[in-house]
Amino acid sequence: MTNTTNSPTADVRNDSDQLRFPDGFLWGAATAAYQIEGAANEDGRGPSIWDTFSHTPGRVVEGHTGDVACDHYHRFREDVRLMAELGLKAYRFSIAWPRIQPTGSGPVNQAGLDFYQRLVDELLTYGIEPWVTLYHWDLPQPLEDAGGWPARDTAARFAEYARIVHEALSDRVQYWTTLNEPWCSAFLGYGSGAHAPGRQESVAAVRAAHHLMLGHGLAVQAMRAHRPDRQYGVTLNLYAVSPQTDSAGDADAARRIDGLANRFFLDPILKGAYPEDVVEDLRGVTDFGHVHDGDLEIISSPLSMLGINYYSRYVVAAPSDEQPAEPYWRAPSCWPGSEHIRFVTRGLPVTDMNWEIDAPGLVEVLQRVHREYPPLPLYITENGAAFVDEVVDGEVDDPDRVAYLDAHLRACHEVIRSGVPLRGYFAWSLMDNFEWAWGYTKRFGMVYVDYENQKRIPKSSAKWYAEVIRRNALTAQ
């Protein structure tokens, strides 16, 4: 099921002094439960894999955890008022599965559901559209103990959880995203071990990817059966991928990384089949016996929209003559079957994450999805940058973040004018937060958070973004 009404090119235009976005373009900001909520041991919440991971010495920079984070659980009303002051039209947040089902299955923790009921009601009071993400990486620890995402049963448990949340909130929530960035959950969580649960098993990573997508499809089916009038999608982190040179080896490197990063998820979800070349690349890792008859039909259940998270481009190359291939192949990797590929930099400006800033890559990603896959409304569900921010005289000036957001919004405007059905943009992130394995050492927020006293300070980027929303336009250059 696709939504083809309200064409985004109908009223986008270039005035002499501004680049206007279509009327009704959805302006938002995004967060994730474990990164902001805190209250890790309150009101019946159970442990997640990120609680376990962050409390394991050596896993997170400086031993940081999400136990308190931004204390959003207690301060959500203050945070929603801040969203309203910025003029946000939508807020993308995730539900903490361990708050709803502390063991990942079975009885519902009503106190957990009540929190999200209050949050949704508060958002609607201020005219802010709630946009729910059901899974942003915080798998209940008991499910991991039973095998985690590499175990097929986890997909069924996810669909059950999705049904519970949907029945509680779908009377007020229009937009539903199943998964956030399943590539990260699978290949960082079970491949390289850089993310929770910290396993380094290539076979498990590939199985996890499949079961994440299976859980997505089962959840979409369950929710649509309950409310066919709602909007259902998934969020994928997609990359423009370029070879370093025009050599055959570098071209194959780009094919491999594009396959695992992009097509391994886009193709099953939107076309109902795994890309044959990627399956062949993975033959040395798995025989795909975990894929059962009928799985791909479930995974490709029709969607209403697709969320795209974009941060940078990958530039890749074949192994060099100096590269010691054997030890490199054996190292834990988030690229199973393609561990030998080199990732290279081009000397472009970078963010505090050391990610090259490449707004044209966003144009490539959006146009490619529109060109190569079935027509579907698209949303940028995350886009943003970490920089080193300082409070000076009670203010936080972050011109680099303003420049980053401005460049990527210009890319959005360009693709809308080219006919891509881009319907909205969610800046990452509303506020500084727990940046996964980097703890509190990286700041992505448009709002500065002083973690000692939980004071919120809107940065200059927040004020800039508020003005973009107010005008529904960028200043022409």
C-alpha positions as CSV (number, residue, x, y, z in Angstrom):
1,M,0.0,0.0,0.0
2,T,1.5,3.3,-1.0
3,N,0.5,6.8,-0.4
4,T,0.7,8.8,-3.6
5,T,-1.5,11.8,-2.7
6,N,-0.2,15.3,-2.1
7,S,2.6,15.3,-4.6
8,P,5.6,17.0,-3.0
9,T,6.6,18.7,-6.2
10,A,3.2,20.4,-6.6
11,D,4.1,23.6,-4.7
12,V,7.9,23.5,-4.1
13,R,9.5,26.5,-5.7
14,N,12.5,28.9,-5.7
15,D,11.6,32.4,-4.8
16,S,14.2,35.1,-5.4
17,D,15.3,35.0,-1.8
18,Q,14.3,31.6,-0.5
19,L,14.0,27.9,-1.3
20,R,10.5,26.9,-0.2
21,F,9.4,23.4,0.8
22,P,6.0,21.9,-0.1
23,D,3.1,22.9,2.0
24,G,2.6,20.2,4.7
25,F,6.3,19.2,4.6
26,L,6.8,17.4,8.0
27,W,9.5,19.1,10.0
28,G,10.6,17.1,13.0
29,A,13.4,16.0,15.3
30,A,14.3,12.5,16.6
31,T,15.5,10.7,19.7
32,A,15.8,7.1,21.0
33,A,14.6,5.7,24.3
34,Y,17.8,4.4,25.7
35,Q,19.7,7.5,24.7
36,I,17.5,9.9,26.6
37,E,15.0,8.4,29.0
38,G,17.1,7.2,32.0
39,A,15.0,5.8,34.8
40,A,16.5,2.5,33.9
41,N,15.3,0.7,37.0
42,E,12.0,2.5,37.6
43,D,8.3,1.5,37.2
44,G,8.9,-2.1,36.3
45,R,11.3,-1.6,33.4
46,G,13.5,-4.6,32.8
47,P,17.1,-4.7,31.6
48,S,18.0,-4.4,27.9
49,I,21.1,-5.5,26.1
50,W,22.3,-1.9,26.2
51,D,22.0,-1.9,30.0
52,T,24.1,-5.0,30.1
53,F,26.6,-3.8,27.5
54,S,27.1,-0.4,29.0
55,H,27.7,-1.8,32.5
56,T,30.4,-4.2,31.1
57,P,33.8,-2.7,31.7
58,G,35.5,-1.6,28.5
59,R,32.5,-1.5,26.3
60,V,31.5,2.2,26.5
61,V,33.9,5.1,26.6
62,E,34.6,6.2,30.2
63,G,32.2,3.6,31.5
64,H,29.2,5.7,30.7
65,T,25.7,4.2,30.9
66,G,22.1,5.2,30.1
67,D,21.0,4.8,33.6
68,V,20.1,8.5,33.9
69,A,20.9,9.9,30.4
70,C,18.8,13.1,29.8
71,D,16.2,12.1,32.5
72,H,13.5,12.4,29.8
73,Y,11.3,9.9,31.6
74,H,10.8,12.5,34.4
75,R,11.3,15.7,32.3
76,F,9.2,14.8,29.1
77,R,6.8,17.6,29.7
78,E,9.6,20.2,29.8
79,D,11.1,18.6,26.7
80,V,7.7,18.7,24.8
81,R,7.3,22.4,25.6
82,L,10.8,22.9,24.2
83,M,9.8,21.1,21.0
84,A,6.7,23.4,20.8
85,E,8.9,26.5,21.2
86,L,11.1,25.3,18.3
87,G,8.0,24.9,16.2
88,L,8.4,21.1,15.6
89,K,5.6,19.6,13.6
90,A,6.5,16.0,14.5
91,Y,8.6,14.1,17.0
92,R,10.1,10.7,16.3
93,F,10.8,8.7,19.5
94,S,11.2,5.1,20.3
95,I,9.4,2.8,22.7
96,A,11.6,1.0,25.2
97,W,10.6,-2.7,24.7
98,P,11.8,-3.5,28.3
99,R,9.3,-1.0,29.7
100,I,6.4,-2.7,28.0
101,Q,7.5,-6.4,28.5
102,P,10.4,-6.6,31.0
103,T,11.2,-10.1,29.9
104,G,10.5,-9.6,26.2
105,S,7.3,-11.6,26.3
106,G,4.3,-12.3,28.4
107,P,2.5,-9.9,30.7
108,V,2.4,-6.2,29.9
109,N,3.9,-3.7,32.3
110,Q,1.1,-1.2,32.5
111,A,3.3,1.5,34.0
112,G,5.5,1.4,31.0
113,L,2.6,1.8,28.6
114,D,1.2,4.6,30.7
115,F,4.4,6.6,30.3
116,Y,4.1,6.6,26.5
117,Q,0.4,7.3,26.8
118,R,1.3,10.5,28.7
119,L,4.0,11.4,26.2
120,V,1.7,11.0,23.2
121,D,-1.1,13.0,24.9
122,E,1.4,15.8,25.7
123,L,2.6,15.9,22.1
124,L,-0.9,16.1,20.8
125,T,-1.7,18.9,23.2
126,Y,0.9,21.0,21.6
127,G,-0.1,20.0,18.0
128,I,3.1,17.8,17.5
129,E,2.6,14.6,15.5
130,P,3.9,11.6,17.4
131,W,6.0,9.3,15.2
132,V,6.7,6.0,17.0
133,T,9.7,3.7,16.4
134,L,9.1,0.4,18.0
135,Y,12.7,-0.8,18.1
136,H,15.8,1.3,18.5
137,W,18.2,-1.4,19.7
138,D,17.1,-2.0,23.3
139,L,16.3,-5.7,23.1
140,P,15.1,-7.1,26.5
141,Q,18.1,-9.0,28.0
142,P,16.1,-12.2,28.6
143,L,15.5,-12.5,24.9
144,E,19.2,-12.1,24.2
145,D,19.8,-14.8,26.8
146,A,17.5,-17.0,24.8
147,G,19.5,-16.4,21.6
148,G,18.7,-12.8,20.6
149,W,18.0,-11.8,17.1
150,P,19.9,-14.7,15.6
151,A,17.1,-16.9,17.1
152,R,14.0,-17.0,14.9
153,D,11.6,-16.8,17.9
154,T,12.7,-13.2,18.6
155,A,10.9,-12.1,15.4
156,A,7.7,-13.6,16.7
157,R,8.2,-12.0,20.1
158,F,8.7,-8.6,18.4
159,A,5.5,-8.9,16.5
160,E,3.7,-9.6,19.8
161,Y,5.2,-6.6,21.4
162,A,4.3,-4.4,18.4
163,R,0.7,-5.5,18.6
164,I,0.6,-4.6,22.3
165,V,1.9,-1.1,21.8
166,H,-0.1,-0.5,18.7
167,E,-3.4,-1.5,20.4
168,A,-2.6,1.0,23.2
169,L,-1.5,4.0,21.0
170,S,-2.9,3.7,17.5
171,D,-6.0,5.6,18.3
172,R,-3.7,8.7,18.5
173,V,-0.6,7.7,16.6
174,Q,-0.7,7.8,12.8
175,Y,2.9,6.9,11.9
176,W,4.6,3.7,12.9
177,T,8.1,2.6,12.2
178,T,9.1,-1.0,13.1
179,L,12.9,-1.0,13.2
180,N,15.6,1.6,13.3
181,E,18.7,0.7,11.3
182,P,18.6,-3.1,11.3
183,W,22.0,-3.1,9.7
184,C,23.5,-1.7,13.0
185,S,21.5,-4.1,15.2
186,A,22.8,-7.1,13.1
187,F,26.3,-6.2,12.0
188,L,27.5,-4.0,14.8
189,G,25.7,-6.0,17.5
190,Y,26.6,-9.5,16.3
191,G,29.4,-9.0,13.8
192,S,32.0,-6.5,15.0
193,G,30.6,-6.5,18.6
194,A,30.9,-2.7,18.7
195,H,27.3,-2.4,19.8
196,A,25.2,-4.4,22.2
197,P,25.1,-7.3,22.7
198,G,28.8,-7.3,21.7
199,R,29.0,-10.6,20.0
200,Q,31.5,-11.3,17.2
201,E,29.9,-14.0,15.1
202,S,29.5,-13.5,11.4
203,V,27.0,-16.3,11.0
204,A,24.9,-14.9,13.9
205,A,25.0,-11.4,12.3
206,V,23.5,-12.6,9.0
207,R,20.9,-14.6,10.8
208,A,20.1,-11.6,13.0
209,A,19.6,-9.4,9.9
210,H,17.1,-11.8,8.5
211,H,15.1,-12.2,11.7
212,L,15.0,-8.5,12.2
213,M,13.4,-8.1,8.8
214,L,11.1,-11.0,9.5
215,G,10.0,-9.4,12.8
216,H,9.4,-6.2,10.8
217,G,7.2,-7.9,8.4
218,L,5.2,-9.8,11.1
219,A,4.8,-6.6,13.0
220,V,3.5,-4.7,9.9
221,Q,1.0,-7.5,9.3
222,A,-0.2,-7.5,12.9
223,M,-0.6,-3.7,13.1
224,R,-2.3,-3.3,9.7
225,A,-4.8,-6.0,10.6
226,H,-5.7,-3.9,13.6
227,R,-5.7,-0.4,11.9
228,P,-5.3,-0.5,8.1
229,D,-5.7,3.3,8.1
230,R,-2.4,4.0,9.8
231,Q,1.0,4.6,8.1
232,Y,3.6,1.8,8.4
233,G,7.3,1.8,7.6
234,V,10.8,0.9,8.5
235,T,13.9,3.1,8.9
236,L,17.2,2.1,7.1
237,N,20.6,3.7,7.4
238,L,21.6,4.1,3.7
239,Y,24.9,5.3,2.2
240,A,26.2,6.5,-1.1
241,V,29.0,4.1,-1.9
242,S,31.8,5.1,-4.3
243,P,34.9,3.2,-5.5
244,Q,38.2,5.0,-4.8
245,T,39.3,4.6,-8.4
246,D,37.8,3.2,-11.6
247,S,39.7,-0.1,-11.3
248,A,37.8,-3.3,-11.5
249,G,38.9,-4.2,-7.9
250,D,37.6,-1.0,-6.5
251,A,34.4,-1.3,-8.4
252,D,33.9,-4.7,-6.9
253,A,34.6,-3.3,-3.5
254,A,31.9,-0.8,-4.0
255,R,29.5,-3.4,-5.2
256,R,30.1,-5.5,-2.1
257,I,29.7,-2.7,0.5
258,D,26.7,-1.3,-1.3
259,G,25.3,-4.8,-1.2
260,L,25.6,-5.3,2.5
261,A,24.9,-1.8,3.6
262,N,22.0,-1.0,1.3
263,R,20.6,-3.7,-1.0
264,F,20.7,-6.5,1.6
265,F,17.8,-4.7,3.4
266,L,16.2,-2.7,0.6
267,D,15.7,-5.6,-1.7
268,P,14.0,-8.1,0.7
269,I,11.8,-5.3,2.2
270,L,10.8,-3.6,-1.1
271,K,11.3,-6.3,-3.7
272,G,10.8,-9.6,-1.7
273,A,14.2,-11.1,-2.6
274,Y,17.8,-11.0,-1.5
275,P,20.2,-9.7,-4.0
276,E,21.9,-12.7,-5.7
277,D,25.4,-11.2,-5.7
278,V,25.3,-10.5,-2.0
279,V,24.0,-14.0,-1.2
280,E,27.0,-15.3,-3.3
281,D,29.4,-13.0,-1.4
282,L,28.1,-14.6,1.9
283,R,28.4,-18.2,0.8
284,G,31.5,-18.6,2.8
285,V,29.6,-17.4,5.9
286,T,26.2,-19.1,5.7
287,D,24.1,-21.3,3.5
288,F,21.0,-19.2,4.3
289,G,19.3,-22.2,5.8
290,H,17.7,-19.8,8.3
291,V,15.5,-18.4,5.5
292,H,12.3,-20.4,5.5
293,D,9.6,-20.7,2.7
294,G,7.3,-17.7,2.9
295,D,9.7,-15.5,4.9
296,L,10.4,-13.1,2.0
297,E,6.6,-12.6,1.4
298,I,6.3,-11.6,5.0
299,I,9.3,-9.4,5.0
300,S,8.0,-7.6,1.9
301,S,4.6,-6.8,3.4
302,P,3.4,-3.6,1.7
303,L,4.5,-0.4,3.4
304,S,3.1,3.1,3.5
305,M,6.5,4.9,3.7
306,L,10.2,4.4,4.0
307,G,12.4,6.1,6.5
308,I,16.0,6.9,5.5
309,N,18.8,7.8,7.9
310,Y,21.8,9.5,6.2
311,Y,25.1,10.7,7.7
312,S,27.9,10.2,5.2
313,R,29.3,8.4,2.1
314,Y,31.5,5.3,2.0
315,V,34.5,5.4,-0.3
316,V,36.1,1.9,-0.7
317,A,38.9,0.1,-2.3
318,A,40.2,-3.4,-3.0
319,P,43.0,-4.7,-0.7
320,S,46.4,-3.1,-1.3
321,D,49.6,-5.0,-2.0
322,E,50.9,-4.0,1.5
323,Q,47.7,-5.3,3.3
324,P,48.3,-8.5,5.3
325,A,45.2,-10.3,4.0
326,E,45.0,-13.3,6.3
327,P,44.9,-11.6,9.7
328,Y,42.6,-8.9,8.4
329,W,40.1,-11.5,7.1
330,R,40.0,-13.1,10.5
331,A,39.4,-9.9,12.5
332,P,35.9,-9.3,13.8
333,S,34.1,-7.3,11.2
334,C,30.7,-5.7,10.5
335,W,31.2,-6.7,6.8
336,P,31.0,-10.5,6.8
337,G,32.3,-11.9,3.6
338,S,33.9,-8.6,2.6
339,E,36.3,-8.1,5.5
340,H,39.1,-7.4,3.1
341,I,37.6,-4.2,1.7
342,R,39.4,-0.9,2.6
343,F,37.5,2.2,3.6
344,V,39.4,5.4,2.5
345,T,39.0,9.1,3.3
346,R,39.3,12.0,0.8
347,G,40.4,14.8,3.1
348,L,36.9,16.4,3.3
349,P,35.8,18.2,6.5
350,V,34.6,15.8,9.1
351,T,32.3,15.8,12.1
352,D,33.4,14.9,15.6
353,M,32.6,11.3,14.7
354,N,35.3,11.6,12.0
355,W,32.6,11.1,9.4
356,E,33.2,13.0,6.1
357,I,30.5,15.6,5.4
358,D,29.0,14.8,2.0
359,A,25.6,16.3,1.4
360,P,25.6,15.3,-2.3
361,G,25.6,11.7,-1.1
362,L,22.1,12.3,0.3
363,V,20.9,13.4,-3.2
364,E,22.3,10.1,-4.6
365,V,20.7,8.0,-2.0
366,L,17.2,9.5,-2.3
367,Q,17.2,9.5,-6.1
368,R,18.5,6.0,-6.3
369,V,15.8,4.6,-3.9
370,H,13.2,6.5,-6.0
371,R,14.6,5.2,-9.3
372,E,15.3,1.6,-8.4
373,Y,12.5,0.6,-6.0
374,P,8.7,0.7,-6.0
375,P,7.3,4.2,-5.5
376,L,6.9,5.0,-1.9
377,P,6.8,8.2,0.2
378,L,10.2,8.9,1.7
379,Y,11.2,10.6,4.9
380,I,14.6,11.5,6.3
381,T,14.2,10.0,9.7
382,E,17.7,11.0,10.9
383,N,20.3,13.4,9.7
384,G,22.7,15.4,11.8
385,A,26.2,15.8,13.1
386,A,28.3,15.7,16.2
387,F,30.6,18.6,17.0
388,V,32.4,19.8,20.0
389,D,30.1,22.3,21.7
390,E,30.8,24.6,24.6
391,V,28.7,26.9,26.8
392,V,29.9,30.5,26.7
393,D,28.0,33.1,28.7
394,G,25.0,30.7,28.8
395,E,24.9,30.3,25.1
396,V,26.0,27.5,22.7
397,D,27.1,28.6,19.2
398,D,27.4,25.7,16.8
399,P,27.9,27.2,13.3
400,D,29.3,23.9,11.9
401,R,26.1,22.1,12.8
402,V,24.1,24.9,11.2
403,A,26.2,24.5,8.0
404,Y,25.7,20.7,8.0
405,L,22.0,20.9,8.4
406,D,21.7,23.7,5.8
407,A,23.7,21.7,3.2
408,H,21.6,18.6,3.7
409,L,18.3,20.4,3.6
410,R,19.4,22.0,0.3
411,A,20.0,18.4,-0.9
412,C,16.4,17.6,0.2
413,H,15.0,20.6,-1.7
414,E,17.0,19.5,-4.8
415,V,15.6,16.0,-4.8
416,I,12.0,17.2,-4.2
417,R,12.3,19.4,-7.3
418,S,13.6,16.5,-9.2
419,G,10.4,14.5,-8.4
420,V,11.4,12.4,-5.5
421,P,8.5,12.0,-3.0
422,L,10.3,13.3,0.1
423,R,7.6,14.2,2.6
424,G,9.5,15.1,5.7
425,Y,12.8,15.6,7.6
426,F,13.7,14.7,11.2
427,A,16.9,16.3,12.5
428,W,19.1,14.1,14.7
429,S,19.0,14.8,17.4
430,L,16.6,17.0,19.4
431,M,19.1,17.0,22.3
432,D,22.5,15.8,23.3
433,N,22.3,12.2,24.6
434,F,24.0,8.9,25.3
435,E,25.8,8.2,22.0
436,W,26.0,4.4,22.3
437,A,29.5,3.1,22.6
438,W,30.8,6.7,22.7
439,G,28.8,7.5,25.9
440,Y,28.4,11.2,26.6
441,T,31.6,12.2,24.7
442,K,29.8,13.0,21.5
443,R,27.1,15.7,21.1
444,F,24.6,15.5,18.2
445,G,21.9,17.6,19.7
446,M,20.4,20.9,18.6
447,V,19.8,21.4,22.3
448,Y,22.7,21.3,24.7
449,V,22.3,19.1,27.8
450,D,24.3,19.7,30.9
451,Y,24.4,16.2,32.3
452,E,25.2,17.4,35.9
453,N,22.1,19.4,36.3
454,Q,20.0,18.4,33.3
455,K,19.7,22.0,32.1
456,R,18.6,22.3,28.4
457,I,20.2,25.1,26.4
458,P,19.0,25.5,22.7
459,K,22.0,25.9,20.5
460,S,22.2,28.4,17.7
461,S,21.3,25.4,15.4
462,A,18.0,24.9,17.2
463,K,17.2,28.6,16.7
464,W,18.2,28.4,13.0
465,Y,16.1,25.2,12.5
466,A,13.1,26.9,14.2
467,E,13.3,29.7,11.7
468,V,13.5,27.3,8.8
469,I,10.3,25.6,10.1
470,R,8.6,28.9,10.6
471,R,9.3,30.0,7.0
472,N,9.1,26.5,5.6
473,A,12.0,27.6,3.5
474,L,15.8,28.0,3.4
475,T,17.5,31.3,2.5
476,A,18.5,31.2,-1.2
477,Q,22.3,31.4,-1.8
